[in-house]
Amino acid sequence: MLSLDTISINAVSLIVLYGIAKETQMYFEASMLIAMLGFVSTVAFARFLLRRDVIE
Amino acid sequence: MNGTDPIEVVVAVLLIIGAIFTLVGGYGLLKLENPMSRLHAPTKAGTLGVGSMLVASMVYAFHHAEGSLNEILILVFLFVSAPVSANFIAKVHIHRDRIGTPLPELEGEREWATKVKPEDET
């Protein structure tokens, strides 16, 4: 679970690196999406493990 | 290519710092032994590693095209959300008793705040 969080953060940095290599701003949106989804999925997974239910 | 651009040097140094922090974070995630101490290594990769890569991307964008401050958005979001998710992960580890050494006993009738169920408070 910690690794999943780290994977999403490292995916953000990889996509930023690819955006630098391609010299375009298009990949910014992709990394923003991955950052947000990574945070939301981490919180949802933690809530599921703690409470056995995501939305009560 | 003769005559190195100083901005490129700045970008390269920032990228190398980010890469080193990400590597250290991954190595610590693999090598530390119990989950609570493993939690602390990737936070360095999360904040300093990604942070310096985003700053490098901004500097590069300002140098080579019309730059934008979009990366600040990701930076602020990551800096705000990383402690929250780390707190959630730590709570999961405490509740599932995977913290290596158990939590010390408290005096009297008190209980660790994270283990008090919401029904007990009312």
Backbone of each chain as nested JSON, in Angstrom:
{
  "chains": [
    {"id": "A", "residues": [
      {"number": 1, "name": "MET", "atoms": {"N": [0.834, -1.21, 0.0], "CA": [0.0, 0.0, 0.0], "C": [0.866, 1.258, 0.0]}},
      {"number": 2, "name": "LEU", "atoms": {"N": [1.907, 1.243, 0.832], "CA": [2.897, 2.325, 0.763], "C": [3.56, 2.353, -0.606]}},
      {"number": 3, "name": "SER", "atoms": {"N": [3.777, 1.141, -1.159], "CA": [4.409, 1.088, -2.481], "C": [3.495, 1.669, -3.542]}},
      {"number": 4, "name": "LEU", "atoms": {"N": [2.173, 1.476, -3.403], "CA": [1.254, 2.043, -4.39], "C": [1.345, 3.559, -4.381]}},
      {"number": 5, "name": "ASP", "atoms": {"N": [1.396, 4.148, -3.189], "CA": [1.537, 5.595, -3.088], "C": [2.835, 6.056, -3.738]}},
      {"number": 6, "name": "THR", "atoms": {"N": [3.915, 5.314, -3.447], "CA": [5.201, 5.687, -4.029], "C": [5.192, 5.534, -5.543]}},
      {"number": 7, "name": "ILE", "atoms": {"N": [4.512, 4.484, -6.025], "CA": [4.443, 4.288, -7.475], "C": [3.771, 5.477, -8.139]}},
      {"number": 8, "name": "SER", "atoms": {"N": [2.683, 5.974, -7.55], "CA": [1.997, 7.09, -8.2], "C": [2.863, 8.336, -8.179]}},
      {"number": 9, "name": "ILE", "atoms": {"N": [3.572, 8.555, -7.048], "CA": [4.424, 9.75, -6.98], "C": [5.555, 9.657, -7.986]}},
      {"number": 10, "name": "ASN", "atoms": {"N": [6.141, 8.445, -8.105], "CA": [7.236, 8.309, -9.065], "C": [6.73, 8.381, -10.495]}},
      {"number": 11, "name": "ALA", "atoms": {"N": [5.477, 7.956, -10.731], "CA": [4.916, 8.099, -12.071], "C": [4.774, 9.566, -12.431]}},
      {"number": 12, "name": "VAL", "atoms": {"N": [4.4, 10.385, -11.435], "CA": [4.325, 11.828, -11.678], "C": [5.679, 12.351, -12.129]}},
      {"number": 13, "name": "SER", "atoms": {"N": [6.734, 11.974, -11.409], "CA": [8.041, 12.524, -11.771], "C": [8.506, 11.983, -13.127]}},
      {"number": 14, "name": "LEU", "atoms": {"N": [8.164, 10.723, -13.451], "CA": [8.556, 10.184, -14.757], "C": [7.866, 10.93, -15.875]}},
      {"number": 15, "name": "ILE", "atoms": {"N": [6.568, 11.223, -15.699], "CA": [5.854, 11.918, -16.763], "C": [6.373, 13.341, -16.914]}},
      {"number": 16, "name": "VAL", "atoms": {"N": [6.743, 13.966, -15.785], "CA": [7.339, 15.302, -15.885], "C": [8.645, 15.239, -16.657]}},
      {"number": 17, "name": "LEU", "atoms": {"N": [9.441, 14.209, -16.389], "CA": [10.705, 14.047, -17.122], "C": [10.452, 13.877, -18.61]}},
      {"number": 18, "name": "TYR", "atoms": {"N": [9.436, 13.069, -18.969], "CA": [9.13, 12.857, -20.383], "C": [8.673, 14.158, -21.025]}},
      {"number": 19, "name": "GLY", "atoms": {"N": [7.928, 14.963, -20.245], "CA": [7.509, 16.254, -20.765], "C": [8.694, 17.173, -21.022]}},
      {"number": 20, "name": "ILE", "atoms": {"N": [9.706, 17.12, -20.148], "CA": [10.908, 17.922, -20.402], "C": [11.599, 17.441, -21.669]}},
      {"number": 21, "name": "ALA", "atoms": {"N": [11.669, 16.122, -21.833], "CA": [12.369, 15.575, -22.99], "C": [11.663, 15.957, -24.278]}},
      {"number": 22, "name": "LYS", "atoms": {"N": [10.329, 15.998, -24.254], "CA": [9.582, 16.323, -25.466], "C": [9.393, 17.823, -25.653]}},
      {"number": 23, "name": "GLU", "atoms": {"N": [9.805, 18.632, -24.677], "CA": [9.683, 20.077, -24.745], "C": [8.262, 20.525, -25.026]}},
      {"number": 24, "name": "THR", "atoms": {"N": [7.319, 19.95, -24.338], "CA": [5.946, 20.394, -24.501], "C": [5.283, 20.487, -23.14]}},
      {"number": 25, "name": "GLN", "atoms": {"N": [4.204, 21.24, -23.082], "CA": [3.49, 21.399, -21.819], "C": [2.328, 20.432, -21.707]}},
      {"number": 26, "name": "MET", "atoms": {"N": [2.17, 19.544, -22.709], "CA": [0.981, 18.7, -22.72], "C": [0.975, 17.678, -21.594]}},
      {"number": 27, "name": "TYR", "atoms": {"N": [2.173, 17.25, -21.189], "CA": [2.228, 16.173, -20.197], "C": [1.945, 16.66, -18.79]}},
      {"number": 28, "name": "PHE", "atoms": {"N": [1.833, 17.99, -18.642], "CA": [1.529, 18.528, -17.326], "C": [0.18, 18.042, -16.828]}},
      {"number": 29, "name": "GLU", "atoms": {"N": [-0.817, 18.048, -17.73], "CA": [-2.151, 17.603, -17.311], "C": [-2.137, 16.145, -16.899]}},
      {"number": 30, "name": "ALA", "atoms": {"N": [-1.38, 15.341, -17.619], "CA": [-1.317, 13.91, -17.29], "C": [-0.735, 13.696, -15.898]}},
      {"number": 31, "name": "SER", "atoms": {"N": [0.357, 14.429, -15.595], "CA": [0.958, 14.208, -14.276], "C": [0.072, 14.767, -13.171]}},
      {"number": 32, "name": "MET", "atoms": {"N": [-0.632, 15.852, -13.459], "CA": [-1.583, 16.392, -12.472], "C": [-2.668, 15.365, -12.165]}},
      {"number": 33, "name": "LEU", "atoms": {"N": [-3.199, 14.734, -13.242], "CA": [-4.244, 13.724, -13.045], "C": [-3.724, 12.568, -12.215]}},
      {"number": 34, "name": "ILE", "atoms": {"N": [-2.494, 12.117, -12.528], "CA": [-1.971, 10.964, -11.787], "C": [-1.731, 11.319, -10.335]}},
      {"number": 35, "name": "ALA", "atoms": {"N": [-1.287, 12.566, -10.077], "CA": [-1.077, 12.97, -8.683], "C": [-2.391, 12.951, -7.917]}},
      {"number": 36, "name": "MET", "atoms": {"N": [-3.44, 13.531, -8.524], "CA": [-4.731, 13.578, -7.821], "C": [-5.31, 12.185, -7.619]}},
      {"number": 37, "name": "LEU", "atoms": {"N": [-5.283, 11.364, -8.688], "CA": [-5.853, 10.021, -8.556], "C": [-5.064, 9.183, -7.569]}},
      {"number": 38, "name": "GLY", "atoms": {"N": [-3.739, 9.385, -7.527], "CA": [-2.939, 8.638, -6.566], "C": [-3.328, 8.965, -5.139]}},
      {"number": 39, "name": "PHE", "atoms": {"N": [-3.522, 10.263, -4.862], "CA": [-3.91, 10.655, -3.502], "C": [-5.287, 10.101, -3.151]}},
      {"number": 40, "name": "VAL", "atoms": {"N": [-6.246, 10.263, -4.08], "CA": [-7.611, 9.807, -3.787], "C": [-7.643, 8.296, -3.595]}},
      {"number": 41, "name": "SER", "atoms": {"N": [-6.9, 7.566, -4.421], "CA": [-6.939, 6.108, -4.289], "C": [-6.244, 5.66, -3.012]}},
      {"number": 42, "name": "THR", "atoms": {"N": [-5.175, 6.355, -2.61], "CA": [-4.535, 5.988, -1.343], "C": [-5.484, 6.178, -0.175]}},
      {"number": 43, "name": "VAL", "atoms": {"N": [-6.166, 7.345, -0.156], "CA": [-7.089, 7.607, 0.948], "C": [-8.245, 6.612, 0.935]}},
      {"number": 44, "name": "ALA", "atoms": {"N": [-8.768, 6.302, -0.26], "CA": [-9.89, 5.372, -0.327], "C": [-9.472, 3.98, 0.127]}},
      {"number": 45, "name": "PHE", "atoms": {"N": [-8.285, 3.547, -0.282], "CA": [-7.809, 2.218, 0.11], "C": [-7.571, 2.154, 1.618]}},
      {"number": 46, "name": "ALA", "atoms": {"N": [-7.019, 3.251, 2.175], "CA": [-6.788, 3.261, 3.624], "C": [-8.11, 3.22, 4.377]}},
      {"number": 47, "name": "ARG", "atoms": {"N": [-9.085, 3.953, 3.898], "CA": [-10.391, 3.918, 4.564], "C": [-11.01, 2.549, 4.472]}},
      {"number": 48, "name": "PHE", "atoms": {"N": [-10.829, 1.897, 3.308], "CA": [-11.391, 0.553, 3.17], "C": [-10.741, -0.402, 4.157]}},
      {"number": 49, "name": "LEU", "atoms": {"N": [-9.406, -0.306, 4.295], "CA": [-8.725, -1.218, 5.22], "C": [-9.094, -0.921, 6.664]}},
      {"number": 50, "name": "LEU", "atoms": {"N": [-9.322, 0.37, 6.987], "CA": [-9.623, 0.72, 8.373], "C": [-11.058, 0.391, 8.736]}},
      {"number": 51, "name": "ARG", "atoms": {"N": [-12.0, 0.742, 7.852], "CA": [-13.409, 0.666, 8.231], "C": [-14.182, -0.406, 7.495]}},
      {"number": 52, "name": "ARG", "atoms": {"N": [-13.546, -1.127, 6.557], "CA": [-14.22, -2.126, 5.739], "C": [-15.307, -1.521, 4.874]}},
      {"number": 53, "name": "ASP", "atoms": {"N": [-15.223, -0.2, 4.656], "CA": [-16.262, 0.457, 3.89], "C": [-15.7, 1.808, 3.464]}},
      {"number": 54, "name": "VAL", "atoms": {"N": [-15.873, 2.166, 2.198], "CA": [-15.277, 3.419, 1.745], "C": [-16.207, 4.591, 2.04]}},
      {"number": 55, "name": "ILE", "atoms": {"N": [-17.478, 4.436, 1.65], "CA": [-18.455, 5.5, 1.919], "C": [-19.484, 4.946, 2.892]}},
      {"number": 56, "name": "GLU", "atoms": {"N": [-19.569, 5.579, 4.044], "CA": [-20.476, 5.025, 5.05], "C": [-21.841, 5.687, 4.954]}}
    ]},
    {"id": "B", "residues": [
      {"number": 1, "name": "MET", "atoms": {"N": [28.645, 21.8, -29.541], "CA": [28.04, 22.777, -28.636], "C": [29.13, 23.333, -27.737]}},
      {"number": 2, "name": "ASN", "atoms": {"N": [29.494, 24.6, -27.997], "CA": [30.503, 25.215, -27.143], "C": [29.872, 26.336, -26.342]}},
      {"number": 3, "name": "GLY", "atoms": {"N": [30.366, 26.515, -25.117], "CA": [29.774, 27.528, -24.255], "C": [28.487, 27.027, -23.633]}},
      {"number": 4, "name": "THR", "atoms": {"N": [28.599, 26.449, -22.433], "CA": [27.415, 25.852, -21.823], "C": [26.512, 26.944, -21.271]}},
      {"number": 5, "name": "ASP", "atoms": {"N": [25.232, 26.762, -21.544], "CA": [24.237, 27.707, -21.039], "C": [24.071, 27.522, -19.535]}},
      {"number": 6, "name": "PRO", "atoms": {"N": [24.158, 28.596, -18.758], "CA": [24.028, 28.401, -17.29], "C": [22.659, 27.87, -16.882]}},
      {"number": 7, "name": "ILE", "atoms": {"N": [21.621, 28.235, -17.652], "CA": [20.285, 27.732, -17.291], "C": [20.234, 26.219, -17.437]}},
      {"number": 8, "name": "GLU", "atoms": {"N": [20.905, 25.71, -18.488], "CA": [20.918, 24.257, -18.665], "C": [21.639, 23.575, -17.513]}},
      {"number": 9, "name": "VAL", "atoms": {"N": [22.694, 24.233, -17.002], "CA": [23.4, 23.657, -15.859], "C": [22.479, 23.591, -14.654]}},
      {"number": 10, "name": "VAL", "atoms": {"N": [21.701, 24.682, -14.447], "CA": [20.768, 24.686, -13.318], "C": [19.758, 23.558, -13.468]}},
      {"number": 11, "name": "VAL", "atoms": {"N": [19.219, 23.399, -14.691], "CA": [18.229, 22.333, -14.921], "C": [18.849, 20.966, -14.666]}},
      {"number": 12, "name": "ALA", "atoms": {"N": [20.088, 20.778, -15.147], "CA": [20.73, 19.478, -14.973], "C": [20.973, 19.176, -13.503]}},
      {"number": 13, "name": "VAL", "atoms": {"N": [21.415, 20.218, -12.748], "CA": [21.665, 19.987, -11.318], "C": [20.375, 19.644, -10.591]}},
      {"number": 14, "name": "LEU", "atoms": {"N": [19.289, 20.353, -10.929], "CA": [18.012, 20.048, -10.284], "C": [17.543, 18.638, -10.62]}},
      {"number": 15, "name": "LEU", "atoms": {"N": [17.731, 18.241, -11.884], "CA": [17.319, 16.881, -12.268], "C": [18.127, 15.841, -11.539]}},
      {"number": 16, "name": "ILE", "atoms": {"N": [19.432, 16.102, -11.362], "CA": [20.275, 15.108, -10.679], "C": [19.88, 15.008, -9.213]}},
      {"number": 17, "name": "ILE", "atoms": {"N": [19.581, 16.194, -8.585], "CA": [19.143, 16.152, -7.184], "C": [17.853, 15.348, -7.066]}},
      {"number": 18, "name": "GLY", "atoms": {"N": [16.915, 15.594, -7.984], "CA": [15.663, 14.844, -7.951], "C": [15.875, 13.364, -8.138]}},
      {"number": 19, "name": "ALA", "atoms": {"N": [16.758, 13.002, -9.065], "CA": [17.014, 11.584, -9.314], "C": [17.647, 10.928, -8.098]}},
      {"number": 20, "name": "ILE", "atoms": {"N": [18.574, 11.655, -7.424], "CA": [19.227, 11.068, -6.247], "C": [18.211, 10.845, -5.14]}},
      {"number": 21, "name": "PHE", "atoms": {"N": [17.324, 11.833, -4.931], "CA": [16.352, 11.663, -3.854], "C": [15.37, 10.545, -4.171]}},
      {"number": 22, "name": "THR", "atoms": {"N": [14.978, 10.431, -5.445], "CA": [14.066, 9.345, -5.806], "C": [14.727, 7.988, -5.609]}},
      {"number": 23, "name": "LEU", "atoms": {"N": [16.016, 7.909, -5.987], "CA": [16.744, 6.649, -5.799], "C": [16.85, 6.287, -4.326]}},
      {"number": 24, "name": "VAL", "atoms": {"N": [17.179, 7.307, -3.489], "CA": [17.295, 7.039, -2.058], "C": [15.942, 6.596, -1.486]}},
      {"number": 25, "name": "GLY", "atoms": {"N": [14.873, 7.244, -1.968], "CA": [13.554, 6.855, -1.497], "C": [13.219, 5.418, -1.858]}},
      {"number": 26, "name": "GLY", "atoms": {"N": [13.501, 5.022, -3.096], "CA": [13.231, 3.649, -3.49], "C": [14.087, 2.65, -2.741]}},
      {"number": 27, "name": "TYR", "atoms": {"N": [15.37, 3.019, -2.524], "CA": [16.26, 2.105, -1.811], "C": [15.813, 1.924, -0.372]}},
      {"number": 28, "name": "GLY", "atoms": {"N": [15.394, 3.048, 0.261], "CA": [14.924, 2.947, 1.638], "C": [13.642, 2.157, 1.733]}},
      {"number": 29, "name": "LEU", "atoms": {"N": [12.753, 2.326, 0.758], "CA": [11.511, 1.554, 0.743], "C": [11.797, 0.065, 0.672]}},
      {"number": 30, "name": "LEU", "atoms": {"N": [12.879, -0.312, -0.048], "CA": [13.196, -1.735, -0.14], "C": [13.924, -2.24, 1.089]}},
      {"number": 31, "name": "LYS", "atoms": {"N": [14.843, -1.427, 1.647], "CA": [15.806, -1.983, 2.585], "C": [15.462, -1.813, 4.058]}},
      {"number": 32, "name": "LEU", "atoms": {"N": [14.677, -0.802, 4.425], "CA": [14.353, -0.656, 5.851], "C": [13.453, -1.801, 6.284]}},
      {"number": 33, "name": "GLU", "atoms": {"N": [13.514, -2.117, 7.605], "CA": [12.933, -3.427, 7.948], "C": [11.476, -3.385, 8.371]}},
      {"number": 34, "name": "ASN", "atoms": {"N": [11.06, -2.396, 9.202], "CA": [9.652, -2.49, 9.57], "C": [8.836, -1.382, 8.935]}},
      {"number": 35, "name": "PRO", "atoms": {"N": [7.505, -1.607, 8.791], "CA": [6.692, -0.71, 7.97], "C": [6.745, 0.741, 8.397]}},
      {"number": 36, "name": "MET", "atoms": {"N": [6.86, 1.031, 9.708], "CA": [6.855, 2.419, 10.113], "C": [8.103, 3.154, 9.671]}},
      {"number": 37, "name": "SER", "atoms": {"N": [9.263, 2.474, 9.707], "CA": [10.447, 3.184, 9.222], "C": [10.515, 3.171, 7.701]}},
      {"number": 38, "name": "ARG", "atoms": {"N": [9.842, 2.172, 7.071], "CA": [9.788, 2.214, 5.613], "C": [8.935, 3.373, 5.134]}},
      {"number": 39, "name": "LEU", "atoms": {"N": [8.012, 3.823, 5.995], "CA": [7.149, 4.925, 5.592], "C": [7.935, 6.202, 5.371]}},
      {"number": 40, "name": "HIS", "atoms": {"N": [9.054, 6.352, 6.065], "CA": [9.685, 7.658, 6.045], "C": [10.617, 7.844, 4.861]}},
      {"number": 41, "name": "ALA", "atoms": {"N": [11.1, 6.766, 4.257], "CA": [12.014, 6.945, 3.13], "C": [11.325, 7.532, 1.891]}},
      {"number": 42, "name": "PRO", "atoms": {"N": [10.192, 6.991, 1.432], "CA": [9.625, 7.528, 0.189], "C": [9.053, 8.924, 0.316]}},
      {"number": 43, "name": "THR", "atoms": {"N": [8.876, 9.453, 1.539], "CA": [8.398, 10.829, 1.618], "C": [9.456, 11.796, 1.114]}},
      {"number": 44, "name": "LYS", "atoms": {"N": [10.735, 11.403, 1.26], "CA": [11.773, 12.252, 0.676], "C": [11.664, 12.251, -0.836]}},
      {"number": 45, "name": "ALA", "atoms": {"N": [11.433, 11.07, -1.419], "CA": [11.24, 11.01, -2.865], "C": [10.012, 11.8, -3.261]}},
      {"number": 46, "name": "GLY", "atoms": {"N": [8.991, 11.755, -2.405], "CA": [7.752, 12.429, -2.759], "C": [7.875, 13.935, -2.743]}},
      {"number": 47, "name": "THR", "atoms": {"N": [8.588, 14.482, -1.754], "CA": [8.623, 15.929, -1.692], "C": [9.84, 16.485, -2.42]}},
      {"number": 48, "name": "LEU", "atoms": {"N": [11.038, 16.113, -1.989], "CA": [12.215, 16.747, -2.573], "C": [12.485, 16.272, -3.993]}},
      {"number": 49, "name": "GLY", "atoms": {"N": [12.3, 14.959, -4.241], "CA": [12.586, 14.43, -5.575], "C": [11.67, 15.01, -6.625]}},
      {"number": 50, "name": "VAL", "atoms": {"N": [10.363, 14.817, -6.417], "CA": [9.402, 15.337, -7.387], "C": [9.451, 16.853, -7.418]}},
      {"number": 51, "name": "GLY", "atoms": {"N": [9.663, 17.473, -6.23], "CA": [9.727, 18.926, -6.191], "C": [10.841, 19.479, -7.059]}},
      {"number": 52, "name": "SER", "atoms": {"N": [12.038, 18.934, -6.938], "CA": [13.123, 19.502, -7.743], "C": [12.948, 19.18, -9.218]}},
      {"number": 53, "name": "MET", "atoms": {"N": [12.337, 18.01, -9.529], "CA": [12.087, 17.739, -10.957], "C": [11.079, 18.728, -11.528]}},
      {"number": 54, "name": "LEU", "atoms": {"N": [10.045, 19.064, -10.741], "CA": [9.059, 20.018, -11.243], "C": [9.674, 21.405, -11.41]}},
      {"number": 55, "name": "VAL", "atoms": {"N": [10.543, 21.799, -10.452], "CA": [11.202, 23.097, -10.592], "C": [12.102, 23.099, -11.826]}},
      {"number": 56, "name": "ALA", "atoms": {"N": [12.782, 21.971, -12.074], "CA": [13.616, 21.868, -13.275], "C": [12.763, 22.006, -14.525]}},
      {"number": 57, "name": "SER", "atoms": {"N": [11.602, 21.369, -14.518], "CA": [10.713, 21.464, -15.676], "C": [10.255, 22.901, -15.901]}},
      {"number": 58, "name": "MET", "atoms": {"N": [9.972, 23.619, -14.802], "CA": [9.537, 25.009, -14.952], "C": [10.646, 25.877, -15.521]}},
      {"number": 59, "name": "VAL", "atoms": {"N": [11.851, 25.704, -14.966], "CA": [12.981, 26.52, -15.449], "C": [13.233, 26.246, -16.925]}},
      {"number": 60, "name": "TYR", "atoms": {"N": [13.157, 24.962, -17.309], "CA": [13.394, 24.584, -18.7], "C": [12.324, 25.168, -19.607]}},
      {"number": 61, "name": "ALA", "atoms": {"N": [11.063, 25.139, -19.143], "CA": [9.979, 25.668, -19.967], "C": [10.127, 27.175, -20.138]}},
      {"number": 62, "name": "PHE", "atoms": {"N": [10.566, 27.863, -19.067], "CA": [10.761, 29.306, -19.203], "C": [11.902, 29.618, -20.149]}},
      {"number": 63, "name": "HIS", "atoms": {"N": [12.88, 28.724, -20.214], "CA": [14.041, 29.003, -21.036], "C": [13.773, 28.711, -22.507]}},
      {"number": 64, "name": "HIS", "atoms": {"N": [13.041, 27.638, -22.806], "CA": [12.94, 27.182, -24.187], "C": [11.664, 27.592, -24.888]}},
      {"number": 65, "name": "ALA", "atoms": {"N": [10.625, 27.893, -24.151], "CA": [9.38, 28.316, -24.785], "C": [8.783, 29.355, -23.858]}},
      {"number": 66, "name": "GLU", "atoms": {"N": [7.564, 29.743, -24.11], "CA": [6.958, 30.597, -23.095], "C": [6.587, 29.698, -21.925]}},
      {"number": 67, "name": "GLY", "atoms": {"N": [7.175, 29.996, -20.784], "CA": [6.975, 29.116, -19.64], "C": [5.664, 29.406, -18.959]}},
      {"number": 68, "name": "SER", "atoms": {"N": [5.309, 28.504, -18.083], "CA": [4.098, 28.733, -17.307], "C": [4.35, 28.212, -15.905]}},
      {"number": 69, "name": "LEU", "atoms": {"N": [3.534, 28.658, -14.991], "CA": [3.698, 28.244, -13.603], "C": [2.79, 27.083, -13.261]}},
      {"number": 70, "name": "ASN", "atoms": {"N": [2.404, 26.282, -14.28], "CA": [1.476, 25.183, -14.032], "C": [2.017, 24.171, -13.044]}},
      {"number": 71, "name": "GLU", "atoms": {"N": [3.341, 23.982, -13.08], "CA": [3.917, 22.947, -12.224], "C": [3.747, 23.268, -10.744]}},
      {"number": 72, "name": "ILE", "atoms": {"N": [3.595, 24.579, -10.446], "CA": [3.364, 24.947, -9.038], "C": [2.113, 24.259, -8.518]}},
      {"number": 73, "name": "LEU", "atoms": {"N": [1.111, 24.098, -9.415], "CA": [-0.13, 23.416, -9.012], "C": [0.17, 22.014, -8.505]}},
      {"number": 74, "name": "ILE", "atoms": {"N": [0.915, 21.244, -9.317], "CA": [1.252, 19.877, -8.91], "C": [2.057, 19.895, -7.62]}},
      {"number": 75, "name": "LEU", "atoms": {"N": [3.003, 20.861, -7.553], "CA": [3.884, 20.936, -6.39], "C": [3.073, 21.164, -5.12]}},
      {"number": 76, "name": "VAL", "atoms": {"N": [2.179, 22.167, -5.17], "CA": [1.381, 22.472, -3.98], "C": [0.47, 21.301, -3.635]}},
      {"number": 77, "name": "PHE", "atoms": {"N": [-0.125, 20.7, -4.674], "CA": [-1.023, 19.575, -4.389], "C": [-0.27, 18.413, -3.751]}},
      {"number": 78, "name": "LEU", "atoms": {"N": [0.913, 18.118, -4.285], "CA": [1.686, 17.006, -3.708], "C": [2.129, 17.321, -2.292]}},
      {"number": 79, "name": "PHE", "atoms": {"N": [2.546, 18.574, -2.047], "CA": [3.019, 18.92, -0.715], "C": [1.887, 18.905, 0.286]}},
      {"number": 80, "name": "VAL", "atoms": {"N": [0.663, 19.192, -0.172], "CA": [-0.462, 19.147, 0.759], "C": [-0.918, 17.717, 0.989]}},
      {"number": 81, "name": "SER", "atoms": {"N": [-0.93, 16.915, -0.082], "CA": [-1.545, 15.591, 0.039], "C": [-0.592, 14.539, 0.585]}},
      {"number": 82, "name": "ALA", "atoms": {"N": [0.725, 14.747, 0.478], "CA": [1.657, 13.718, 0.938], "C": [1.558, 13.453, 2.445]}},
      {"number": 83, "name": "PRO", "atoms": {"N": [1.489, 14.478, 3.329], "CA": [1.363, 14.154, 4.756], "C": [0.047, 13.485, 5.09]}},
      {"number": 84, "name": "VAL", "atoms": {"N": [-1.027, 13.872, 4.37], "CA": [-2.328, 13.261, 4.654], "C": [-2.304, 11.776, 4.326]}},
      {"number": 85, "name": "SER", "atoms": {"N": [-1.769, 11.439, 3.148], "CA": [-1.759, 10.021, 2.796], "C": [-0.776, 9.253, 3.668]}},
      {"number": 86, "name": "ALA", "atoms": {"N": [0.342, 9.902, 4.076], "CA": [1.276, 9.216, 4.97], "C": [0.628, 8.94, 6.316]}},
      {"number": 87, "name": "ASN", "atoms": {"N": [-0.198, 9.899, 6.778], "CA": [-0.906, 9.685, 8.039], "C": [-1.88, 8.518, 7.92]}},
      {"number": 88, "name": "PHE", "atoms": {"N": [-2.571, 8.446, 6.775], "CA": [-3.513, 7.339, 6.602], "C": [-2.779, 5.999, 6.575]}},
      {"number": 89, "name": "ILE", "atoms": {"N": [-1.651, 5.972, 5.889], "CA": [-0.903, 4.711, 5.806], "C": [-0.418, 4.289, 7.187]}},
      {"number": 90, "name": "ALA", "atoms": {"N": [0.04, 5.28, 7.984], "CA": [0.506, 4.944, 9.335], "C": [-0.636, 4.417, 10.184]}},
      {"number": 91, "name": "LYS", "atoms": {"N": [-1.827, 5.021, 10.028], "CA": [-2.961, 4.543, 10.809], "C": [-3.326, 3.114, 10.437]}},
      {"number": 92, "name": "VAL", "atoms": {"N": [-3.269, 2.808, 9.144], "CA": [-3.563, 1.435, 8.723], "C": [-2.565, 0.471, 9.336]}},
      {"number": 93, "name": "HIS", "atoms": {"N": [-1.271, 0.861, 9.356], "CA": [-0.27, -0.03, 9.941], "C": [-0.506, -0.233, 11.426]}},
      {"number": 94, "name": "ILE", "atoms": {"N": [-0.907, 0.852, 12.145], "CA": [-1.165, 0.706, 13.582], "C": [-2.34, -0.237, 13.814]}},
      {"number": 95, "name": "HIS", "atoms": {"N": [-3.403, -0.043, 13.032], "CA": [-4.604, -0.838, 13.299], "C": [-4.45, -2.292, 12.907]}},
      {"number": 96, "name": "ARG", "atoms": {"N": [-3.565, -2.549, 11.954], "CA": [-3.377, -3.938, 11.556], "C": [-2.191, -4.568, 12.273]}},
      {"number": 97, "name": "ASP", "atoms": {"N": [-1.649, -3.893, 13.303], "CA": [-0.581, -4.435, 14.147], "C": [0.632, -4.881, 13.365]}},
      {"number": 98, "name": "ARG", "atoms": {"N": [1.073, -4.015, 12.454], "CA": [2.255, -4.364, 11.682], "C": [3.362, -3.358, 11.924]}},
      {"number": 99, "name": "ILE", "atoms": {"N": [3.504, -2.874, 13.177], "CA": [4.474, -1.818, 13.43], "C": [5.718, -2.334, 14.114]}},
      {"number": 100, "name": "GLY", "atoms": {"N": [5.946, -3.657, 14.101], "CA": [7.159, -4.162, 14.73], "C": [7.008, -4.211, 16.232]}},
      {"number": 101, "name": "THR", "atoms": {"N": [7.488, -3.164, 16.928], "CA": [7.288, -3.095, 18.376], "C": [5.899, -2.554, 18.642]}},
      {"number": 102, "name": "PRO", "atoms": {"N": [5.144, -3.158, 19.559], "CA": [3.788, -2.682, 19.808], "C": [3.786, -1.331, 20.49]}},
      {"number": 103, "name": "LEU", "atoms": {"N": [2.649, -0.661, 20.412], "CA": [2.529, 0.643, 21.055], "C": [2.658, 0.48, 22.555]}},
      {"number": 104, "name": "PRO", "atoms": {"N": [3.328, 1.418, 23.261], "CA": [3.441, 1.302, 24.714], "C": [2.096, 1.459, 25.389]}},
      {"number": 105, "name": "GLU", "atoms": {"N": [1.949, 0.769, 26.515], "CA": [0.684, 0.853, 27.267], "C": [0.559, 2.228, 27.904]}},
      {"number": 106, "name": "LEU", "atoms": {"N": [-0.655, 2.738, 27.945], "CA": [-0.892, 4.031, 28.57], "C": [-1.346, 3.832, 30.001]}},
      {"number": 107, "name": "GLU", "atoms": {"N": [-1.096, 4.848, 30.848], "CA": [-1.521, 4.747, 32.245], "C": [-3.027, 4.927, 32.353]}},
      {"number": 108, "name": "GLY", "atoms": {"N": [-3.607, 4.234, 33.319], "CA": [-5.022, 4.433, 33.621], "C": [-5.92, 3.863, 32.544]}},
      {"number": 109, "name": "GLU", "atoms": {"N": [-7.05, 4.507, 32.382], "CA": [-8.086, 4.009, 31.475], "C": [-7.933, 4.575, 30.077]}},
      {"number": 110, "name": "ARG", "atoms": {"N": [-6.874, 5.369, 29.879], "CA": [-6.805, 6.054, 28.588], "C": [-6.466, 5.07, 27.48]}},
      {"number": 111, "name": "GLU", "atoms": {"N": [-6.828, 5.475, 26.271], "CA": [-6.596, 4.648, 25.089], "C": [-5.924, 5.534, 24.049]}},
      {"number": 112, "name": "TRP", "atoms": {"N": [-5.159, 4.914, 23.159], "CA": [-4.573, 5.682, 22.073], "C": [-5.688, 6.304, 21.251]}},
      {"number": 113, "name": "ALA", "atoms": {"N": [-5.514, 7.591, 20.916], "CA": [-6.606, 8.339, 20.279], "C": [-7.027, 7.703, 18.965]}},
      {"number": 114, "name": "THR", "atoms": {"N": [-6.075, 7.105, 18.243], "CA": [-6.453, 6.545, 16.954], "C": [-7.253, 5.258, 17.098]}},
      {"number": 115, "name": "LYS", "atoms": {"N": [-7.224, 4.651, 18.299], "CA": [-7.956, 3.396, 18.458], "C": [-9.323, 3.58, 19.089]}},
      {"number": 116, "name": "VAL", "atoms": {"N": [-9.637, 4.811, 19.506], "CA": [-10.964, 5.062, 20.069], "C": [-11.975, 5.054, 18.938]}},
      {"number": 117, "name": "LYS", "atoms": {"N": [-13.001, 4.23, 19.068], "CA": [-14.009, 4.154, 18.016], "C": [-14.923, 5.372, 18.13]}},
      {"number": 118, "name": "PRO", "atoms": {"N": [-15.47, 5.827, 17.0], "CA": [-16.314, 7.031, 17.056], "C": [-17.527, 6.869, 17.958]}},
      {"number": 119, "name": "GLU", "atoms": {"N": [-18.054, 5.637, 18.118], "CA": [-19.225, 5.476, 18.984], "C": [-18.868, 5.742, 20.445]}},
      {"number": 120, "name": "ASP", "atoms": {"N": [-17.589, 5.458, 20.824], "CA": [-17.23, 5.578, 22.228], "C": [-17.19, 7.016, 22.699]}},
      {"number": 121, "name": "GLU", "atoms": {"N": [-17.04, 7.957, 21.755], "CA": [-16.837, 9.331, 22.176], "C": [-18.128, 9.983, 22.646]}},
      {"number": 122, "name": "THR", "atoms": {"N": [-19.276, 9.57, 22.135], "CA": [-20.525, 10.25, 22.47], "C": [-21.107, 9.695, 23.757]}}
    ]}
  ]
}
